[in-house]
Amino acid sequence: MKMSIPSDYQHLSELEALSLVRKGEGYIVLGNRRRGDYSLTGKGNYTLNTLERLRI
């Protein structure tokens, strides 16, 4: 599946609003672009593990 960068950040924003991911302090520089890092929250981990058990 091919997604655009704005689409990626839109989805990350939605996941952040649901408290499934959190934006980190660091960033990665690629050329002149800055990329934020994200990580799963406890709720995000729980949700992912539950979905994997259900195989959804």
C-alpha positions in Angstrom: 0.0 0.0 0.0 1.4 3.4 -1.0 0.6 6.4 1.3 1.6 10.0 1.1 3.6 11.7 3.8 0.6 14.0 4.7 -1.6 10.9 4.9 0.9 9.3 7.3 0.9 12.3 9.6 -2.9 12.5 9.5 -3.1 8.9 10.7 -0.5 9.4 13.3 -2.5 12.5 14.5 -5.6 10.4 14.8 -3.8 7.6 16.7 -2.4 10.3 19.0 -5.8 11.7 19.7 -6.9 8.2 20.7 -3.9 7.9 23.0 -2.6 4.9 21.1 0.8 6.6 20.1 2.8 9.5 21.5 5.1 11.9 19.7 8.7 11.6 21.0 11.2 14.4 21.8 13.6 13.4 19.1 13.6 13.8 15.4 15.4 12.5 12.4 16.8 14.8 9.7 16.5 13.6 6.1 18.1 16.1 3.9 16.2 19.3 4.8 13.2 17.5 6.2 12.6 16.8 9.9 10.8 13.7 10.9 9.3 13.2 14.4 9.5 9.9 16.1 6.4 8.1 17.6 6.0 5.2 20.0 3.1 3.1 21.2 1.6 4.0 24.5 0.5 1.3 27.0 -3.0 1.6 25.6 -1.6 1.2 22.0 0.4 -1.9 23.0 -2.7 -3.4 24.7 -4.8 -2.7 21.6 -2.3 -4.1 19.3 -1.8 -7.3 21.4 -5.6 -7.7 21.6 -6.0 -7.4 17.8 -3.2 -9.8 17.2 -4.8 -12.4 19.5 -8.1 -11.9 17.6 -6.2 -11.9 14.3 -8.1 -8.9 13.0 
